[in-house]
Amino acid sequence: MAASAETLGPQRVGFVGAGRMAEAIARGLIRAGKVEAQNVLASAPTDRNLCLFQALGCQTTHTNREVLQSCPLVFFATKPHVLPDVLLEVAPVVTAEHILVSVAAGVPLRTLEELLPPSTRVLRLSPNLPCVVQEGAMVLSRGHWAGASEVEFVRSLLMACGQCDEVPETYMDIHTGLSGSGVAFVCTFSEALAEGAIKMGMPSDLAHRIAAQTLLGTAKLLLQESRHPAQLRTDVCTPGGTTIYGLHTLEQGGLRAAAMGAVEAATNRARELSRK
């Protein structure tokens, strides 16, 4: 049966693994009204992380199979090295009605499908930390048995947590380098901007707030106006003005090459980890 956002209704959404990313996705779905809190069921070995779900009004359990037996849509958000054993544990209760979404980094669709019953509908999701505030940048890839309707169904739900695009699985490691690790890269740049202002005499708290707001406003301009960064940069650059002097210093410091190299290095490391 083809899935759609409208057919979710009172059905349940499950989470195997209850860490921060799982809680962020659940929070987004609940806040957007995609699913009611009492229809979310999460499992974890201990209560340490389950308390986050309980605070949202969700149901919890220590039994992974119970999640599969209760929920047609299940997100697997365990640590990557734990996931194979978890899949083998729940495989006997997986049915043709399930849609299973793996959030575990570095575990390819091929491995997921090998560990689950034949014809299981599997998707792989790569989120990033801003999902916690419903501003994530996510990519989604489908397995052999998942069709366009399953992708659109899951994607329509995940839009409650930010931007979500379907991509070939080969893009997953690149997304990790660009957007997963990119959060840390952007934080480093924000910190450097603020420290420049602090050096010139601005109080620290004010400098960091203004730097973060500058990044937020710039991102909104780029997304809402669908503009290339170079266009917006040109708009800010008046001849002989302050910005072109600052940009010249950034170019002398190799900012552009360093940022490109950081994404390349993080992507290559993600690929290495995926092969292990």
Backbone as numpy.savetxt, mean C-alpha at the origin, in Angstrom:
# Nx Ny Nz CAx CAy CAz Cx Cy Cz
-19.15 -17.00 -9.85 -20.01 -15.81 -9.85 -19.12 -14.58 -9.85
-19.35 -13.65 -10.76 -18.55 -12.45 -10.84 -18.82 -11.57 -9.64
-17.77 -10.99 -9.10 -17.92 -10.12 -7.93 -18.07 -8.68 -8.37
-18.74 -7.89 -7.56 -18.84 -6.46 -7.79 -18.94 -5.78 -6.46
-18.67 -4.48 -6.44 -18.73 -3.74 -5.18 -20.13 -3.80 -4.60
-21.13 -3.86 -5.47 -22.50 -3.88 -5.00 -22.88 -5.20 -4.35
-22.21 -6.31 -4.75 -22.60 -7.62 -4.23 -21.95 -7.93 -2.89
-21.05 -7.03 -2.40 -20.41 -7.31 -1.12 -21.45 -7.34 -0.01
-22.34 -6.33 -0.01 -23.46 -6.28 0.93 -23.03 -6.59 2.33
-23.75 -7.50 3.00 -23.44 -7.82 4.38 -22.36 -8.90 4.53
-21.77 -9.33 3.41 -20.76 -10.37 3.49 -19.56 -9.88 4.29
-18.72 -10.82 4.66 -17.62 -10.50 5.56 -16.30 -10.39 4.82
-15.44 -9.53 5.35 -14.08 -9.35 4.84 -13.13 -9.84 5.92
-12.18 -10.69 5.53 -11.27 -11.27 6.50 -9.84 -10.80 6.34
-9.11 -10.84 7.45 -7.68 -10.52 7.46 -6.95 -11.61 8.23
-6.02 -12.27 7.55 -5.12 -13.22 8.21 -3.81 -12.47 8.43
-3.55 -12.13 9.68 -2.48 -11.19 10.00 -3.13 -9.86 10.34
-2.72 -9.28 11.46 -3.43 -8.09 11.96 -2.47 -6.96 12.28
-1.43 -6.80 11.47 -0.47 -5.73 11.68 -0.98 -4.38 11.21
-0.06 -3.43 11.13 -0.46 -2.06 10.84 -1.09 -1.91 9.47
-0.55 -2.60 8.45 -1.10 -2.45 7.11 -2.49 -3.07 7.01
-2.68 -4.23 7.64 -4.00 -4.85 7.66 -5.01 -3.93 8.33
-4.61 -3.36 9.47 -5.51 -2.46 10.19 -5.82 -1.22 9.37
-4.83 -0.72 8.62 -5.04 0.46 7.79 -6.06 0.19 6.69
-5.95 -0.98 6.06 -6.91 -1.34 5.01 -8.30 -1.50 5.59
-8.39 -2.19 6.73 -9.69 -2.37 7.37 -10.30 -1.03 7.75
-9.49 -0.16 8.32 -9.98 1.16 8.73 -10.53 1.93 7.52
-9.81 1.88 6.41 -10.26 2.58 5.21 -11.58 2.05 4.70
-11.73 0.72 4.65 -12.98 0.11 4.19 -14.15 0.49 5.08
-13.91 0.50 6.39 -14.98 0.81 7.34 -15.36 2.29 7.26
-14.37 3.16 7.24 -14.64 4.61 7.18 -15.39 4.99 5.92
-15.07 4.32 4.81 -15.73 4.63 3.53 -17.09 3.96 3.40
-17.48 3.17 4.39 -18.77 2.49 4.33 -18.79 1.31 3.37
-17.61 0.80 3.00 -17.55 -0.35 2.09 -17.98 -1.63 2.80
-17.75 -1.69 4.10 -18.12 -2.85 4.90 -18.34 -2.38 6.33
-19.25 -3.02 7.04 -19.49 -2.68 8.43 -18.45 -3.36 9.32
-18.09 -2.67 10.40 -17.02 -3.18 11.28 -17.31 -4.59 11.78
-18.58 -4.86 12.13 -18.90 -6.18 12.68 -18.80 -7.29 11.64
-18.64 -6.91 10.36 -18.49 -7.89 9.30 -17.03 -8.09 8.88
-16.13 -7.55 9.69 -14.69 -7.75 9.47 -14.18 -8.72 10.53
-13.46 -9.74 10.08 -12.90 -10.74 10.99 -11.40 -10.84 10.75
-10.62 -10.67 11.82 -9.17 -10.71 11.72 -8.60 -11.79 12.63
-7.52 -12.42 12.16 -6.84 -13.44 12.97 -5.38 -13.08 13.18
-4.86 -13.48 14.33 -3.44 -13.33 14.66 -3.14 -14.28 15.80
-1.87 -14.67 15.96 -1.54 -15.64 17.02 -1.79 -15.13 18.42
-1.63 -13.80 18.62 -1.81 -13.23 19.96 -2.74 -12.02 19.87
-3.09 -11.47 21.04 -3.99 -10.32 21.09 -3.26 -9.00 20.86
-1.93 -9.03 20.73 -1.16 -7.79 20.67 -1.63 -6.87 19.55
-1.81 -7.42 18.33 -2.29 -6.62 17.21 -3.80 -6.65 17.07
-4.43 -7.70 17.55 -5.88 -7.81 17.40 -6.62 -6.69 18.13
-5.97 -6.10 19.13 -6.63 -5.02 19.86 -6.92 -3.83 18.95
-6.12 -3.65 17.90 -6.37 -2.57 16.94 -7.68 -2.81 16.20
-7.93 -4.05 15.83 -9.18 -4.40 15.15 -10.35 -4.33 16.11
-10.13 -4.77 17.33 -11.20 -4.72 18.33 -11.62 -3.28 18.60
-10.66 -2.36 18.57 -10.98 -0.94 18.79 -11.83 -0.38 17.65
-11.73 -0.97 16.47 -12.55 -0.55 15.34 -13.95 -1.16 15.39
-14.17 -2.10 16.30 -15.46 -2.80 16.37 -15.50 -4.07 15.56
-14.33 -4.56 15.13 -14.25 -5.77 14.31 -14.25 -7.02 15.19
-14.54 -8.15 14.55 -14.45 -9.45 15.21 -13.01 -9.98 15.08
-12.56 -10.75 16.05 -11.21 -11.29 16.01 -11.20 -12.75 16.42
-10.12 -13.44 16.03 -9.95 -14.85 16.35 -8.46 -15.18 16.33
-8.11 -16.29 16.96 -6.74 -16.79 16.87 -6.62 -17.92 15.85
-7.71 -18.21 15.15 -7.75 -19.35 14.22 -7.85 -18.85 12.78
-6.79 -19.08 11.99 -6.78 -18.61 10.60 -7.89 -19.25 9.77
-8.12 -20.54 9.98 -9.15 -21.22 9.19 -10.53 -20.62 9.41
-10.79 -20.13 10.61 -12.09 -19.51 10.89 -12.34 -18.32 9.98
-11.28 -17.57 9.68 -11.42 -16.42 8.78 -11.86 -16.89 7.40
-11.21 -17.92 6.89 -11.56 -18.45 5.56 -12.97 -19.03 5.55
-13.37 -19.67 6.63 -14.69 -20.29 6.70 -15.80 -19.26 6.83
-15.45 -18.05 7.23 -16.46 -17.02 7.46 -16.50 -15.94 6.39
-15.40 -15.76 5.64 -15.27 -14.60 4.76 -14.94 -15.01 3.34
-15.67 -14.49 2.34 -15.35 -14.80 0.94 -14.17 -14.00 0.40
-13.92 -12.84 0.99 -12.77 -12.01 0.59 -11.80 -11.95 1.77
-10.56 -12.41 1.53 -9.58 -12.48 2.62 -8.26 -11.85 2.18
-7.76 -10.96 3.03 -6.45 -10.35 2.84 -5.43 -11.09 3.71
-4.34 -11.55 3.09 -3.26 -12.20 3.83 -2.18 -11.16 4.07
-2.03 -10.75 5.33 -1.10 -9.67 5.68 -0.08 -10.15 6.71
0.39 -11.37 6.54 1.41 -11.92 7.44 2.80 -11.50 6.97
3.81 -11.80 7.77 5.19 -11.62 7.33 5.45 -12.57 6.16
6.24 -12.12 5.16 6.46 -12.96 3.97 6.96 -14.36 4.28
7.88 -14.52 5.24 8.44 -15.84 5.52 7.43 -16.77 6.20
6.37 -16.19 6.75 5.34 -16.98 7.43 4.25 -17.42 6.46
4.06 -16.65 5.39 2.92 -16.86 4.51 2.81 -18.27 3.93
3.89 -18.89 3.42 3.72 -20.24 2.86 3.10 -21.24 3.84
3.54 -21.23 5.09 2.97 -22.14 6.08 1.51 -21.81 6.36
1.18 -20.52 6.37 -0.22 -20.12 6.59 -1.10 -20.60 5.45
-0.63 -20.47 4.22 -1.43 -20.90 3.07 -1.65 -22.42 3.09
-0.63 -23.17 3.45 -0.79 -24.62 3.56 -1.79 -24.97 4.66
-1.81 -24.19 5.72 -2.74 -24.43 6.83 -4.19 -24.21 6.40
-4.44 -23.14 5.63 -5.83 -22.80 5.30 -6.30 -23.42 4.00
-5.38 -23.96 3.19 -5.74 -24.49 1.87 -6.93 -25.46 1.90
-7.06 -26.35 2.90 -8.19 -27.28 2.89 -9.57 -26.62 2.98
-9.64 -25.36 3.44 -10.95 -24.72 3.56 -11.16 -23.63 2.50
-10.23 -23.51 1.55 -10.40 -22.56 0.45 -11.36 -23.15 -0.57
-12.31 -22.33 -1.02 -13.32 -22.78 -1.99 -13.29 -21.90 -3.24
-14.12 -22.27 -4.20 -14.22 -21.49 -5.43 -14.85 -20.13 -5.22
-15.48 -19.93 -4.06 -16.12 -18.65 -3.76 -15.15 -17.61 -3.24
-13.96 -18.04 -2.86 -13.02 -17.12 -2.24 -12.30 -16.23 -3.27
-12.01 -15.00 -2.83 -11.05 -14.13 -3.49 -9.97 -13.85 -2.44
-8.74 -14.23 -2.73 -7.66 -14.13 -1.77 -6.64 -13.08 -2.24
-6.31 -12.15 -1.36 -5.41 -11.05 -1.70 -4.19 -11.11 -0.77
-3.01 -11.26 -1.36 -1.79 -11.30 -0.57 -1.15 -9.91 -0.51
-0.82 -9.48 0.71 -0.14 -8.21 0.93 1.34 -8.45 1.25
1.75 -9.71 1.28 3.12 -10.06 1.68 4.11 -9.70 0.57
5.08 -8.87 0.91 6.07 -8.43 -0.07 6.96 -9.59 -0.49
7.26 -9.63 -1.79 8.25 -10.58 -2.28 7.77 -11.99 -2.52
6.49 -12.27 -2.26 5.95 -13.61 -2.50 5.17 -13.57 -3.82
5.69 -14.19 -4.89 5.06 -14.06 -6.21 3.75 -14.82 -6.32
2.95 -14.42 -7.30 1.67 -15.09 -7.55 1.87 -16.57 -7.83
2.96 -16.92 -8.50 3.22 -18.32 -8.81 3.28 -19.16 -7.53
3.97 -18.65 -6.53 4.09 -19.36 -5.25 2.73 -19.46 -4.56
1.98 -18.37 -4.58 0.65 -18.38 -3.94 -0.22 -19.45 -4.58
-0.23 -19.51 -5.90 -1.09 -20.46 -6.60 -0.64 -21.90 -6.40
0.66 -22.11 -6.26 1.17 -23.46 -6.03 0.75 -24.01 -4.67
0.58 -23.12 -3.70 0.27 -23.54 -2.33 -1.23 -23.61 -2.05
-2.03 -23.18 -2.99 -3.48 -23.15 -2.82 -4.15 -24.12 -3.79
-5.41 -24.46 -3.57 -6.10 -25.38 -4.48 -6.14 -24.85 -5.91
-6.21 -25.75 -6.90 -6.29 -25.33 -8.30 -7.47 -24.39 -8.53
-7.27 -23.42 -9.39 -8.30 -22.45 -9.80 -8.65 -21.42 -8.73
-7.87 -21.35 -7.65 -8.13 -20.32 -6.63 -7.88 -18.94 -7.22
-8.81 -18.04 -6.95 -8.69 -16.66 -7.44 -7.79 -15.87 -6.48
-6.59 -15.54 -6.97 -5.57 -14.90 -6.13 -5.16 -13.57 -6.75
-5.00 -12.58 -5.89 -4.47 -11.28 -6.29 -3.30 -10.94 -5.37
-2.41 -10.13 -5.88 -1.26 -9.67 -5.09 -1.31 -8.16 -4.99
-1.20 -7.64 -3.78 -1.32 -6.21 -3.52 -0.02 -5.68 -2.93
0.44 -4.56 -3.45 1.59 -3.86 -2.88 1.12 -2.49 -2.39
0.94 -2.33 -1.08 0.51 -1.04 -0.53 1.72 -0.23 -0.06
1.47 0.93 0.53 2.54 1.65 1.21 1.98 2.30 2.47
2.86 2.84 3.30 2.49 3.27 4.64 1.37 4.32 4.67
1.29 5.26 3.73 0.19 6.25 3.80 -1.22 5.65 3.69
-1.32 4.35 3.44 -2.65 3.71 3.56 -3.23 3.93 4.96
-2.34 4.13 5.94 -2.77 4.34 7.32 -3.66 5.58 7.42
-3.42 6.58 6.57 -4.25 7.80 6.58 -5.10 7.88 5.30
-5.35 6.72 4.70 -6.19 6.62 3.50 -5.66 7.44 2.33
-4.34 7.54 2.24 -3.69 8.23 1.12 -2.61 7.34 0.52
-2.87 6.05 0.47 -1.89 5.12 -0.03 -1.73 5.17 -1.54
-0.60 4.64 -2.01 -0.36 4.43 -3.44 -0.16 2.93 -3.61
-1.17 2.25 -4.12 -1.17 0.79 -4.18 -1.19 0.30 -5.62
-0.59 -0.86 -5.84 -0.73 -1.54 -7.13 -1.19 -2.97 -6.88
-1.89 -3.51 -7.85 -2.57 -4.79 -7.73 -2.28 -5.62 -8.97
-1.95 -6.91 -8.79 -1.74 -7.82 -9.92 -2.61 -9.05 -9.73
-3.10 -9.59 -10.83 -4.00 -10.74 -10.76 -3.27 -12.05 -11.08
-3.71 -13.10 -10.42 -3.22 -14.43 -10.73 -3.92 -15.00 -11.95
-3.57 -16.25 -12.26 -4.06 -16.89 -13.48 -5.58 -17.02 -13.50
-6.19 -17.26 -12.33 -7.62 -17.56 -12.27 -8.47 -16.36 -11.87
-7.86 -15.24 -11.60 -8.62 -14.03 -11.25 -8.89 -13.23 -12.52
-10.14 -12.84 -12.69 -10.53 -12.11 -13.89 -10.66 -10.62 -13.65
-11.09 -9.91 -14.70 -11.23 -8.46 -14.61 -12.27 -8.06 -13.56
-13.32 -8.87 -13.39 -14.36 -8.52 -12.42 -13.83 -8.59 -11.00
-12.99 -9.59 -10.70 -12.40 -9.69 -9.37 -11.45 -8.51 -9.11
-10.67 -8.16 -10.12 -9.74 -7.03 -9.97 -10.52 -5.74 -9.70
-11.56 -5.50 -10.46 -12.32 -4.27 -10.29 -13.04 -4.25 -8.95
-13.53 -5.40 -8.52 -14.19 -5.52 -7.22 -13.23 -5.13 -6.09
-12.05 -5.74 -6.07 -11.08 -5.47 -5.01 -10.56 -4.04 -5.13
-10.30 -3.61 -6.34 -9.79 -2.25 -6.54 -10.80 -1.21 -6.06
-12.07 -1.43 -6.33 -13.09 -0.46 -5.91 -13.15 -0.35 -4.39
-12.88 -1.44 -3.71 -12.84 -1.40 -2.25 -11.59 -0.67 -1.76
-10.45 -0.98 -2.37 -9.19 -0.43 -1.91 -9.05 1.06 -2.20
-9.85 1.60 -3.11 -9.81 3.03 -3.37 -10.18 3.82 -2.11
-10.79 3.14 -1.13 -11.06 3.78 0.16 -9.78 4.06 0.93
-8.68 3.42 0.52 -7.40 3.58 1.23 -6.40 4.41 0.44
-6.82 4.93 -0.72 -5.92 5.74 -1.54 -6.06 5.39 -3.01
-4.99 5.54 -3.76 -4.97 5.24 -5.19 -4.58 3.78 -5.39
-5.29 3.08 -6.28 -4.99 1.68 -6.54 -5.07 1.41 -8.04
-3.98 0.91 -8.61 -3.92 0.63 -10.04 -3.55 -0.83 -10.28
-4.16 -1.43 -11.30 -3.75 -2.77 -11.71 -2.51 -2.66 -12.58
-1.51 -3.51 -12.31 -0.26 -3.49 -13.06 0.21 -4.92 -13.31
1.10 -5.14 -14.28 1.74 -6.46 -14.42 2.56 -6.75 -13.16
2.69 -8.02 -12.81 3.41 -8.38 -11.59 4.87 -7.92 -11.63
5.44 -7.77 -12.83 6.82 -7.31 -12.93 7.02 -5.90 -12.38
5.94 -5.15 -12.22 6.04 -3.80 -11.67 6.07 -3.79 -10.14
5.79 -4.92 -9.52 5.65 -4.95 -8.06 6.92 -4.48 -7.35
8.07 -5.00 -7.76 9.32 -4.62 -7.11 9.67 -3.15 -7.40
9.30 -2.67 -8.59 9.52 -1.26 -8.91 8.66 -0.38 -8.00
7.42 -0.81 -7.76 6.55 -0.07 -6.86 7.15 -0.02 -5.45
7.76 -1.12 -5.03 8.41 -1.12 -3.72 9.51 -0.07 -3.67
10.32 0.00 -4.72 11.40 0.99 -4.76 10.90 2.42 -4.85
9.83 2.63 -5.62 9.30 3.97 -5.84 8.43 4.46 -4.69
7.52 3.61 -4.26 6.48 4.07 -3.34 6.59 3.48 -1.94
6.97 2.20 -1.84 7.16 1.62 -0.52 8.34 2.27 0.17
9.53 2.15 -0.44 10.73 2.80 0.09 10.66 4.31 -0.13
9.91 4.73 -1.14 9.81 6.15 -1.46 9.30 7.01 -0.32
8.50 6.42 0.57 8.03 7.16 1.74 9.23 7.66 2.55
10.21 6.80 2.74 11.41 7.20 3.48 12.22 8.24 2.71
12.27 8.10 1.38 13.01 9.08 0.58 12.37 10.47 0.71
11.04 10.51 0.63 10.33 11.78 0.73 10.50 12.38 2.13
10.47 11.52 3.16 10.69 12.01 4.53 12.08 12.62 4.67
13.07 12.01 4.04 14.43 12.54 4.09 14.49 13.91 3.44
13.81 14.06 2.30 13.79 15.36 1.61 13.05 16.40 2.43
11.92 16.00 3.03 11.16 16.92 3.89 12.01 17.39 5.07
12.72 16.44 5.66 13.59 16.78 6.79 14.69 17.75 6.36
15.27 17.52 5.18 16.32 18.40 4.69 15.80 19.80 4.40
14.60 19.90 3.81 13.99 21.21 3.58 13.84 21.97 4.88
13.27 21.28 5.88 13.04 21.92 7.17 14.35 22.35 7.82
15.37 21.50 7.72 16.64 21.84 8.35 17.31 23.04 7.67
17.04 23.19 6.38 17.54 24.39 5.70 16.90 25.64 6.29
15.59 25.57 6.56 14.89 26.71 7.16 15.36 26.95 8.59
15.60 25.86 9.32 16.10 25.98 10.70 17.47 26.67 10.70
18.30 26.29 9.74 19.63 26.92 9.62 19.52 28.41 9.42
18.47 28.83 8.70 18.29 30.24 8.42 17.52 30.98 9.51
17.14 30.25 10.59 16.57 30.93 11.74 15.13 30.62 12.08
14.46 29.72 11.34 13.06 29.41 11.64 12.98 28.35 12.74
12.00 28.46 13.66 11.84 27.44 14.69 11.57 26.06 14.09
12.06 25.02 14.75 12.02 23.67 14.22 10.60 23.18 13.94
9.70 23.30 14.91 8.34 22.80 14.73 7.67 23.46 13.53
7.81 24.75 13.42 7.20 25.49 12.30 7.81 25.05 10.98
9.13 24.90 10.93 9.81 24.52 9.69 9.35 23.16 9.21
9.23 22.19 10.12 8.82 20.85 9.72 7.36 20.83 9.27
6.49 21.61 9.92 5.09 21.66 9.49 4.96 22.28 8.11
5.70 23.34 7.87 5.63 24.01 6.57 6.21 23.11 5.48
7.30 22.41 5.77 7.89 21.50 4.77 6.90 20.40 4.40
6.26 19.78 5.41 5.29 18.72 5.13 4.10 19.24 4.35
3.60 20.42 4.71 2.47 20.99 3.99 2.85 21.35 2.56
4.08 21.78 2.35 4.54 22.08 0.99 4.53 20.82 0.13
4.98 19.70 0.69 4.94 18.43 -0.05 3.50 18.02 -0.34
2.63 18.15 0.67 1.22 17.77 0.49 0.56 18.62 -0.58
0.74 19.94 -0.51 0.11 20.82 -1.50 0.63 20.60 -2.90
1.93 20.37 -3.01 2.53 20.11 -4.33 1.99 18.82 -4.92
1.88 17.77 -4.10 1.34 16.50 -4.57 -0.10 16.66 -5.06
-0.89 17.43 -4.34 -2.28 17.65 -4.76 -2.35 18.39 -6.08
-1.49 19.39 -6.26 -1.46 20.10 -7.53 -1.13 19.15 -8.69
-0.12 18.30 -8.49 0.28 17.37 -9.54 -0.84 16.40 -9.89
-1.53 15.87 -8.88 -2.56 14.87 -9.11 -3.85 15.49 -9.63
-4.29 16.56 -9.01 -5.58 17.15 -9.38 -5.56 17.85 -10.72
-4.41 18.40 -11.09 -4.31 19.09 -12.37 -3.65 18.23 -13.45
-3.29 16.99 -13.09 -2.67 16.05 -14.04 -1.50 16.70 -14.79
-0.63 17.33 -14.05 0.48 18.04 -14.66 1.79 17.28 -14.44
2.69 17.43 -15.41 4.03 16.88 -15.25 4.79 17.75 -14.27
5.61 17.16 -13.40 6.34 17.97 -12.42 7.15 19.10 -13.06
7.69 18.86 -14.23 8.50 19.90 -14.88 7.66 21.14 -15.19
6.38 20.95 -15.53 5.51 22.10 -15.81 5.31 22.96 -14.56
5.02 22.29 -13.45 4.80 23.02 -12.20 6.10 23.70 -11.74
7.20 23.01 -11.90 8.49 23.59 -11.52 8.76 24.86 -12.33
8.44 24.82 -13.62 8.66 25.98 -14.48 7.79 27.16 -14.04
6.56 26.86 -13.60 5.67 27.93 -13.14 6.24 28.68 -11.94
6.96 27.96 -11.10 7.50 28.57 -9.88 8.81 29.31 -10.15
9.46 28.96 -11.26 10.79 29.49 -11.57 10.70 30.79 -12.37
10.80 31.93 -11.73 10.88 33.20 -12.46 12.34 33.50 -12.77
12.61 34.10 -13.92 14.01 34.40 -14.29 14.71 35.25 -13.23
15.85 34.77 -12.81 16.64 35.51 -11.84 16.09 35.48 -10.44
15.06 34.66 -10.19 14.42 34.64 -8.88 15.06 33.65 -7.90
14.40 33.51 -6.74 14.96 32.67 -5.68 14.98 31.19 -6.05
13.93 30.73 -6.75 13.80 29.29 -6.99 14.89 28.76 -7.90
15.21 29.50 -8.97 16.21 29.00 -9.91 17.59 28.93 -9.24
17.85 29.84 -8.31 19.11 29.78 -7.56 19.15 28.53 -6.68
18.01 28.25 -6.04 17.94 27.04 -5.20 18.04 25.78 -6.02
17.36 25.73 -7.18 17.42 24.55 -8.05 18.84 24.31 -8.55
19.57 25.39 -8.84 20.94 25.24 -9.29 21.77 24.54 -8.23
21.55 24.89 -6.96 22.27 24.25 -5.87 21.88 22.77 -5.75
20.60 22.45 -5.93 20.17 21.05 -5.90 20.83 20.25 -7.02
20.91 20.84 -8.21 21.56 20.15 -9.33 23.04 19.94 -9.06
23.68 20.92 -8.46 25.10 20.78 -8.12 25.30 19.66 -7.10
24.34 19.49 -6.22 24.42 18.44 -5.21 24.02 17.07 -5.71
23.55 16.99 -6.94 23.20 15.70 -7.53 21.89 15.12 -7.03
20.93 15.98 -6.67 19.66 15.48 -6.12 18.96 14.55 -7.09
18.85 14.95 -8.34 18.10 14.16 -9.32 18.72 12.77 -9.50
20.03 12.72 -9.68 20.70 11.43 -9.85 20.61 10.58 -8.58
20.69 11.23 -7.42 20.61 10.49 -6.16 19.22 9.88 -5.99
18.17 10.62 -6.33 16.81 10.10 -6.19 16.58 8.93 -7.15
17.02 9.08 -8.39 16.88 7.99 -9.35 17.66 6.77 -8.89
18.87 6.99 -8.37 19.68 5.89 -7.89 19.08 5.20 -6.69
18.40 5.97 -5.83 17.76 5.38 -4.65 16.62 4.44 -5.05
15.81 4.85 -6.02 14.72 3.99 -6.50 15.29 2.74 -7.16
16.34 2.92 -7.95 16.97 1.76 -8.61 17.53 0.78 -7.58
18.23 1.31 -6.57 18.83 0.44 -5.56 17.77 -0.31 -4.77
16.70 0.40 -4.39 15.63 -0.24 -3.62 14.90 -1.29 -4.46
14.71 -0.99 -5.73 14.05 -1.95 -6.63 14.90 -3.21 -6.79
16.20 -3.03 -7.00 17.08 -4.18 -7.15 17.12 -5.02 -5.88
17.10 -4.36 -4.73 17.09 -5.11 -3.46 15.78 -5.88 -3.32
14.66 -5.26 -3.72 13.37 -5.96 -3.67 13.40 -7.20 -4.56
14.03 -7.09 -5.72 14.13 -8.24 -6.62 14.99 -9.34 -6.02
16.07 -8.94 -5.34 16.91 -9.94 -4.67 16.13 -10.69 -3.60
15.38 -9.96 -2.81 14.60 -10.56 -1.75 13.51 -11.47 -2.31
12.95 -11.10 -3.45 11.89 -11.91 -4.06 12.42 -13.25 -4.55
13.72 -13.30 -4.88 14.30 -14.54 -5.39 14.70 -15.51 -4.27
14.71 -15.02 -3.02 15.15 -15.88 -1.92 14.04 -16.84 -1.51
